[in-house]
Amino acid sequence: MSDASLFIRPGTDRTRVLVVLTLVVSLVAKLLGFVRVQQIAALLGATIYADALLLTFQLIWLLETVLVAGAVVPALVARIYRVESEETAEAAARLFLHAALWATSATAAYGVGLWLFADQIIALAAPGFDSQARQLFRDLLALSVVAPLFLTLSEFSSLVNRLTGNGVWYSVPQLVTNLTALAGLVLGFRWHGPTGAAQGMIAGLSVGAMAVVGLQVSVMPRDAVSSLWRFLKGKASRPITLPHGKAYWGAVLALVLSVLVGELYVYIDFYFASTVRPGGIGLISYASRLANLTNMLLVSSAFIILEPRWARALAEDGSGAWRKAVAPDAAALLSLLAAPVAVLVFFAPQATALIYRTGSMAPADAAALNQLTQIYGFSVLTISAALILARILVLHRQTRWIVWTSLAVLPIKIGFSMVLAPRFGLNGLAWATIGGLTLQVAAYAVILVRSGLGFSVSGVTPRTLRLIAVFAAVFIAAGSVAALGLTHPVLVVMAWGGIALLNIAVGVGLSFAYSGAVRSLLSSAGWRSRLAKLLGRH
């Protein structure tokens, strides 16, 4: 393999339009995923079938979320451009293949382990399951044995496109897997009722993950595929080991511990919810999913482009990258959260009725879901802020602080749950989660201010004032519209669209980082040709 560039490519930092395009693709993909959750609520409601399916789905994604997407890939992105610029393209290829090899091996073993230890998992995660729910859970884990492996293969094949500036394709796998899982859910329900729906969704997810691997390879830049293949074929044993691998896997371990703590929040809620009431896992999942959807649509989707952009900027400009790229982008992402927070807080009954069809639920279930949705609406800010600040710490090689903070907050979160759940039920679990996340964000902010990265009182205040202005304008507008008592679905959706447009308009007026992209899309006569170039190979 020559020293020609593999991942660092001139002209790939087309951030403005590419971020918007990636957000659109990711929006469609995430909405399909949300439709899947909505259909679970509509078809299965707050039942043992929903509880078993949601717990299985959460477990399937656990290692992918904690190890691959939450640790291996962020550590790889933070390091790989620096390796290629300071060493060689061959060294970057070796790092990539090394990470991919060990991650796929781990997830393959994990899928088999879930199936073999199903009973022990039930005892730990859902002690309130009855015999019927336990058997369904076992069957679902048997169907999902290969799913974790193929989800990881999909992640790494997509990552090649992301690293080479072809990042719009990084969100496409979600389109496929969500579509096949949704199809399996609906068809399974028609053919075999609730049991068939649960089994069909898990089977559809596995099939979709398999299809994605071939799709991603087909759209990769040909030279990148050839270079990686030549290195793997010519020196197949070398990716097993990695020079200076201790530093890389040390960062991965720190991130794993941090993300695992975040995932434990979910299982802590599941544990207590299964003891509070039947269907509690489903209600917690439906309400929290609305808050997590915002994070996935805006922050996680933008990171597909922004995280490599930040890593390249740091490799090229050092500390200057924080002022020029990282801080403006982070503030811009936070400013876009005003509309979703306002919608969940002020329009919870309309949102749950429209999305989850609460009219078909028992009145007590619908009322509980509405209250949980309003509470989780405030968690949109804490979830997204924690993710942004943690990624900044990773890029600055300060992962140890993420670990210590997460480990310190976890027992506090458990304590909150133990105190609040008996007294306030499911609502207490939601407030406990928000309390834990708030402490985590505060700790990250203190660490960044004290780290000398350029985050100081004089630097933060102007952006903070602009953020407050965005949220104030959007909340006033949302509260005024909600007071009208709109119930017709068309009027409700129009109101939400207006609130979102107001959020963007105020942000553009206050010159947040996305202002240039919005103006470019509105005024450029050549946007079609630029779109074609973005989708093409290079």
Summary of the structure (lengths in Angstrom):
residues: 538
radius of gyration: 22.8
end to end distance: 19.1
largest distance: 68.4
contacts: 1920
relative contact order: 0.11
helix: 85%
strand: 0%
